[in-house]
Amino acid sequence: MSTGTPESTPEQGRRRLRRRLTAGVATLGLILAGYAGFASEAQAAGEATATYTKTQDWGTGFQASWTIKNTGTAAISAWTIEWDFPADTKVTSAWDATVTNSGNHWTAKDKGWNGSIAPGASLTFGFLGTGSGAPANCSLNGGSCDGGTTAPPGDAAPSAPGKPVASGVTSSSAKLTWTAATDDKGVKNYDVLRDGAKVATVTGLTYTDNSLSAGTDYSYAIQARDTADQTGDVSASTAVRTPGDTTTPPSTGGKVNLGYFTEWGVYDRNYHVKNLVSSGSADKITHINYSFGNVTGGKCVMGDSYAATDKAYTADQAVSGVADTWDQPLRGNFNQLRELKAKYPNIKVLWSFGGWTWSGGFTDAAKNPAAFADSCYKLVEDPRWADVFDGIDLDWEYPNACGLSCDTSGPAALKAVTQAMRAKFGSNNLVTAAITADASAGGKISLTDYAGAAQSLDWYNVMTYDFFGAWAKTGPTAPHSPLTSYAGIPQEGFNSADAIAALKAQGVPASKLLLGIGFYGRGWTGVTQAEPGGSATGAAPGKYEAGIEDYKVLKPRCPATGTIAGTAYAKCGSEWWSYDTPQTIAGKMTWAKNQGLGGAFFWEFSGDTTNGELVSAMASGLR
């Protein structure tokens, strides 16, 4: 089309995933560095020991350490430990040692500054790994390690205990019981994991946690330990919520007020979870969509693991005001969301998968919906962060239609996928989807059974924005998020009212539809006409992408000069922009309530002002 559509035009800034690789995401390669000054083999064998300890195990990975003790009378000037891991067990990152490998043989050397160990002293270095194997054939400076390991070669790890059952939950305590694990040498005790961290070790099959806070969500899992001190697989997790909220939920008239938090926003945008608190937005929202996880190979997979789980926050950057430590099990955005939920227990968080850039993977995923749903469940409900998420959001752009790539899965594909998701995630988790707003004749809404898929979903996020933009370089200028049609609109069916009407007509309940708001504007340059419908020469400049800019930037730079179809527009110099303001948002929220919609959502938090004026307008308008 000459004007372009929001789904078939060049990639939208709203949905672009800027995958930023950072130096903080470190992986171990084969570091072939020279080394000198090793202690003698005789000294190592008779006067030093090396002991391996697995300190944490979360099923798909673990944390472990080696402790070197000088048992002799002379100082050790340098050390090297070597061992073998099974083929499925690998070191992924290490600290206080340089760790390399040749196949299944692993070598750890001191860093130079920590090579010296005085008589009677000990030194420990640690690492993270994947797999479940134990080390074998250990040597320290060429001699026997002598210190033993937590798992003698050939000793099988314990099985996973039964999923814990919670009872007697009060505002400060909960009792947990579980069925026993099995082990070839016998189970010694059980570690109780709360939110992925060990809080107790017990010998029986029950534990009462008396250190809980009122109105808070927790996740518990159990891990068995055998007589060799080897830990097995972690049990399935159980969610527990203590009664008595510590904060007052936002007053939104029972409506959903959901915002997208972008994983990559922690880089150039310098927008973090704490900004939701400092802006006042956390007091006014009900849900957060964390975006995005990837969809590839028929599975849900992590997007940017550094931003999600590894990035360390200082005290002044953290929601809790407490700095991250190097050895805590979870950092990054996930831990900050955990801290946010502790402060605002009414907020629910969903992990959103796909988006404009990563929707191409849904085509393969739809070929085996059950396997896809299983992969997503295992990732979202991983014991390390299961308490962070309250469900999953599918951002498939677009089933049986074209976005960045084209899908030909058929009109029933989305229904099959959502049914599988609901079956796997159950009734206690939220399952939602972001969908097209193309209500044009023969447009995308008509190509998929959205009514059938809605039966398995809590709601749809209807993307009622990006209808028009500077991908049509010469115009005509038009608001990118018109609420209604208007005389001269470039494409009929490209407005919010028509999209909602088309979905209702298909059979989607109004209560399962959320109206979308963009916290940004779209603009052209080379424009002489103040009203919509003018010609242009190209896209207006934007900080991250031409033709798109945050509301917080446009408000002072190019103030609104008029409104059309329920949204604002602005003419400043040769530039022409359209965007929503607190005033137009108020009108849209009134319209949404009159339509009986379930609420509204927005893309995305970082486009708002530092005092969250657009979020406030949405919350006020939904009351």
N, C-alpha and C positions, 0 to 999 in steps of 0.2 A: 504494500500500500504506500501511497505517496507520503502519507503522514507517519507511517510506521505504527506498530502496535507495541504495547508494553512488553510483550513476550517474544516477538519475532524480530525486534530491532537489535542494534548492537548492545553489547552487554551493559546492564544497568549498574550505575554506581551503587544503588541501593542494595544490590545483591552480589556485587563482586567480592570475591574472597581474595583479599591480598595476603597471600601466604608468605609470611616473612620468616625466612630462615635466620636464626640468630646464633651467635657464637655460644649462647648458653645451652643449646641443645647439643651436648657432646656425646659422641659414640667412640668406642675404643677401636682403633685400628691396630695394625701390626707396627708397633713403634720399635724400630730396630736401633736403639741407642747404645752407644758404647758404654762400658761400665768397668771400673777398676776398684781395687782395694778390698776384695772379698776376704772374709775371715777364713781360716783354714778349715778343711773338712773335719779334722780331729776335734778342733774346738767346737764346731757346730754339733757333731754327734754326741759328744760327752758333756758339753757345758752350756747348751741352749736347747730350748724346746719351742715348738710352734703348735698352737692349738687353734683349731677351727671351730667357730660357733655360728650357727644360723640364728640370727636375732629376730627376724620376722619372716613370715611366709604368707602370701595372700593368694596362693593358688597358681596364678599365672607368672608369678615372680617372687623374689625373696631378697632379704638383706642379710649379709653375713660379714664376719670379721675374722681376721687372723691375729692372734696375740703371740708375740715372740718374747720369751723370758730368758734372760741371761742367768743361768744357774751356776756359772763358773766364778772364778776369782779375778779374771782379767776382763777389761772392757772389750766389747765387740765393736769394731769400727765400721762395719757394713754388713748388710744381710740380703739374701736372696732366697725366696721360697718358691719351690716348684711343686706342682701337683697335676693330676689328671682328673678331668670331669667327663662324665658320659657325654655322648654326642649331642643330646638334647639340652644340655646345661651349659650356659655361657655367662660370662661377666659382661655387663653392659656399661657400667661406669664405676670408677673407684676413686678413693681419696686417701691421701697420705702414703701412696705407693704408686709406682709406675707398673701397670699390669699389661702384659702382652700375651699372645698365644700363638702356637703353631699347631693348627688342628685342635685336638682335644687336650693338648698339653699347655698348661698355663704357668706363667712366671711372673712373680711380683718382686720388685726391687725397691730399695729405699730411695727417698727423694734427695739424698745427700745431706740435707739439714737434719734428718732423723735417722741417719745410719748408725750413730753411736748409741750403744746401750750399756750402761754401767752394770757391774756385778750386782745381781739381785734385783735389777730393774726390769720392767716390762714395757713393751710398746705395742700398740694396736693400730691396724689400719682396716678399713672397711670397703665394701663394694655392694653394688646392686647386681642382680642377675636374673636370668630366666631359666625355667626348667626345674626339675625336682631332684636331680642327682646330688650325691655327696662326693667330696674329694677322695682320691686314692693315690697311693704311691707318693706321699709327701716327702720332700727333702728340704732341709734348711742348710744353706751354704754347702751343699753337696753331701751332707750326712742325714741320718734319720731325724725326722721331726720329733719323735718320742712323745710329744704332747698328746697324741691321739686326735680324734675328730669326734664330732657329735654323732656321727653315723658310721659305724664300722662297715667296710665294704661288704655288700651282700645283704645288709640288714634293710628290709623293706620299711618304708615310711608308714605311719598309721593311716587308716582310712579317714574320711571326713566324718565327724560326728553328725548326728541328726540335727535338723534345723531347730534352733532354740524356740521354745514356746514361752511367751511372756504372760505373767499373771500378777495380780495384786498391784497393779500400776497405780501409784499415787503421784502427787506433785513433786516428790523428791526421791522416789525409789521404784524399782521394778524387780520382780523375781523371775529368773530364767531357769528353765529345765530343758534337758536334751537327752537323746538316746546315745548310748556308748559307741565309741569308735572301736575298731579291731586292729590288732597288730600281731605280727608273727612272734615278737618277743614280749608282748604285753604293753598296755598303756599305763604310763606313770601318772600323768595329770593332764589338765586341760587349761588352755589359755582362753580367757574371755576377751573378745575384741569388741570395743565400742567405737563406732565410727572409724574402724580400721586400725585403732591403736589398742594395745593390750592394757586392760585395767585390772586384771586379776588372774592368778593361777590357782586352780582348785583341784582336789583329788576326786571329788564326787561329781554328780551329774546335775548339780544345781548351784546357783549363785544369785544373791540378792545385791543389786547395785543401789547403794544408799546415797549417792553423790550427784543426783540429777537436779535439774532446774525446772521450774514450773513452765508449762506451755512450750515445751521444746521437743523437737523430733530427734530421735536417736536410732541408730542401726546396730544390731548385735549379731555377732557370728562367733562360732566356737572352733578351736583348733586343738587337736590332740597332740600329745608329746609322749614318745615311747621311752623305754628304760635306757636307751642310748642318748636321750635328750634330743631326738630327731623329731621335727614337727611334720605333720601330714597336711593334707588338703584342708582348706577352710570350709566350714559348713555353709549352707545357704543362709542368707541374712534375714533377720526379722526386724521390722520397723516398730518402734515404740514411740508414742507421743504422750508426754505427761500432761495432765490437765492443768488449767489455769494459765492463760496467755499472759505474758509479761508486757506486751504492748497492745494497744487498741487497734484492731483491724481498721483499714481505711473505710470511710463511709462512701460507697459507690452505689448505693441503692441495690445491692445484691448483684450488680453487674460486674463482668470481668473487665479489668483495666490492665492489659498485658503489654510489656515492653520487650523488645529484642536487645540483648546484650551481645555485642560482637567480640569474638575471641581475639581477633587481631587488633582491636581498639586499644590494647595496652601498649602498642608500639607507637607509631607516629601520632596517633590521636591522644596518647597519654591519658586515656580514660579507663578507670579502674572501678572495681565493685564499690570501693569506698566513696566514689563520686555519687552513687545513688543515695548515700547517707548525707553527705555534705550539701547536696542540692535540695534535700527534702523530698526527693522522689520516692524513696523507700516507704515513706509514710502514706503514699497515695496510690500505690500499685497493688495488684492482687497476685500477678504472675509474672515470671520472667522466662523468655525463651533464650537459652544459651545457644548461640549459633557460631559455627556450624560444625557438626560431625560430618565425616565423609561417607559416601556410599560407593563402594568399589568391590569388585569380585563377588557380588551378591551378598555383601555383608555391610554392617555398620562398623566403621573404624574411627579411631581418634583423628581429629583434625590436626591441631598444633599442640603436641604434648607438652612442649615447654611452657607455653602460655597457660595451658589448662592445669598442669599438675606440678611443674617444676620451678617456675619463676618465684624467686624469694622476695618477700615483702619486708621492708623495714617497719619499725613500730609506727612511724608517722603515716605510712602508706596503708597500713592494715586496718580493717574494719574494727578489730578487737583492740587496737592500740598496742598489740604485742608483736614483736618481730618474729619472723620465721627463723627456725634453726636449721642447720645443715642436715640434721639426722631425723627430722620429723617425717612421718610417712607420706604426708600430702601437703603440697604447697600450691602456688599458682592460683588461677581463677577459681578452681574448685574449692580450695580451702577458704578463699575469701567469700564465696557464696555460702559455705557452711557457717562462717562467722556472721554473715548477714542474716541467715535464717535463725541463728541463735538470738539475735537482737530483734528480729522481726519474724516471729514464728508463724504469722499468718501468710507470709509470702510462699508461694509454690514455684518451683523451678522445673522447667522441662528442658531436655536436651534436644535441640532441633538438628535434623540431619538433611543434607542436600544443599538447597540454595541454588542460585543461578549457575554457579560454576560446577557444583558437584551433583547436579540432578541427573547427569547422563548415566550414573550407576544404577538408577532405579530400573532401567530396562532389564538388566540381568537379574536384579533382585526379585523382580516380579515373576520370574520364571519358576521360582521356588519360594513362595511367600512364607511358608513355615520355617524353612531354614534361615531366611532373612530375618524374620521376627526373633528367632532364637539367638542369632548373633547380636542383634540389637539389645535384647534383654540382658545377655551376659555382659555386654559393655556398660550399659546404663546402670545395671544392678551389681557391678563389680564391688566387692566388699570394701574396697578402699574409698569409695565415694557414693555408695548406694544411698546414704542418708541425704546427700545433696539434692538428688533428683526425685521428683514426684511424678515423672512420666516422660513421654516422648512425643515430639512433634515431627511430622514428615513434611518437608518442603520440596515437593516433587514438581519441578517446573519444566514440562507439564505432561501428565499421563495422556497417552494417545494423541499427542500434539507436539509442536515444536517450540523449543526455547533456545538455549545455546546449541543444543543438538535436538534431533527429532526422535520421538518415541512412537512405536507402532504396536504397543502391547495390547491394544483393544480397549473398548469402553468399560469392560468389567475388571480391568487390571487393578485399579485403585481399590475397588471393593474387596477383591481377594487379599490384597496386602493389608488393608485395615482390619479385616476379619482375623487374619493371622496375628496381627499385633494385639488386638483385644484379647484373643485367646491366650496369648503368651503373657501379656502384662496384667491380665485380670482386671477385676472391677475396682481395685483399690488404687490403681495408677491412672493418670490422665493419658489419653491418646488423642492427639489432635493433628490437624493438617493445615498447611497454608496453600491456598488455591487461587486460580486465575479469577480475574474480574472481567474477562472479555465476553460481553453479552451481545456482540455483533451477530448479524445473521450468519449462521453456520460457523460461529466462533467457538472458542475453546470450551466454554461451558457446555455447549451442545454435544461435545465429542466424548464426554466421560459420564459415567453413572454416579454423579455426585450424591444423589439421593440414596442410592444403595450403600455407598461407602459411609455416608453419615450415620447409618444405623450402628456402626461400631465406634464412632467417634464422640468425644465430648463436645467439640465445636470445630468450626472452620475459621481460619484467619483469611478473610477475603481481601486480597491485595488490591484495594481500590485506590491505587495511585500509579504513577508512571504510564498513564494513558497516552500522554503526548510529551514530546521532548525534542531536543535539538539533534536527534538522529535524523530528523527531517530538517536538514541544514538551512533551507531557505524559508522555513515556516510552512503554513501560517502559525504564528504564535498562538498558544492555547494553554489553559491551565492543566497541569499534569494530574490533578486529582479533583475533577469536577464532581460535585455531589449529584447534580442533575444535568440533563441535556440543556442546550441553549441554541438560539438562532445562530447559525454559522459554525456549529461544532464540526470539526474536521471529519469525524467518524461517528456515526450513530451506533449506540450500544456501548460506547466507551465512556461510561460514567457510573458512579456508585449506585444510584437508584435503579438503573436498568440491570446491573449485575445482581443486586439483591433480589429484584423481582424475578429474574430468570432462575435463580437457585430455588426460590420459593415455589415457582411454577413447576420445577422439576420434582418437588416434594421434600426439599430440605426444610426442617422446622426453623422458624425465625430465631428461636432461642439458641440454635446451634450455629448462628452466624455472627461473627464479630466484624465491625466496620474498621477498615485500615486507614491510618493517618500517617503521612510522611513528615518526619521532622527535618525536612530539607526542601529546597526549591530546585526547579529546573529552568534554565534560561538560554536565551539567544543573544547574539550581538549583531550590530549592524541594523538595528531596528529603529524606525522613525515614528511609527504609529504607537500611541499610548495604549489604545484599547486592544483586546485580543483580535487575532486575524491578520496581523501585519506580516510583512515579509522580513527576512533576515538574511545575513551572510554566513552564519555559522553559529557554533556553540559559544556561549559566554564563558569567560575564564572561571575555573574553580580550583580550589586548593589541591584536591586529590584527583579530580577528573574534570575535563571541560564539560560545561553544560549542567553541572550539579554543584550545589553548595549548601552547607548547613544553615538551618534557620538562625542560629546564634550569630552567624556572620552576616546574613542578609538583613536581619532586623535593623542594625545601625547603618549598613552600607547602602542598602537599596530598599528603603521603607515602602510599605504597601501604598499604592496610589488609587486602588479601586478593588471591587469584588465582582465576580461573575460566577454563577452556578454554585454558589455556596463556598467559594474559595477566593483567596486574595491574589492580586497580581501587582507588579511594580514596574515602573519605567524610570530608569536612572541613566542619564547620558544616552548612549546607544544600546544599552542593555535592557532586556525585558525578562522578568522573572515571574514565576507563579509559586506560591507556597501557602501553607496554612498558618494562621495567627491564632492567638487565644480567642479572638472574637469569632473567627470562622469555625474553629473547633467547637466552641459552645453551640453554634448552630447545628453542626453535624451530630453532636451528642444528643441534642434534642430530637433530631430526626431519627437517630438510631433507637431511642427510647420509644418514640411514636410507632416505629415499625416492629416493636417487640423483640429487637435483637438482644442477643446475650451479653453484649457489651462492645468493647472496642480494643484495638491494639495499635501499636506504633512501631515504626522502623526509623531510627533506633535511638537509644538513650543519649549518645554523645552529640547528637545534633541540637539538643536543647540548650537553653541558657544555663548558667551556673546555678541559678536559683530554681531551675526546673519549672519554668512558667507554662510550658506546653503540657507537661504531665499534670500540673495543677489544674489547667483548663479542662483536661479530659476527666479527671476525677470529679471536679465540681459539676461538669455537665452531665455526668452519669447518675448523679444523685436523684 
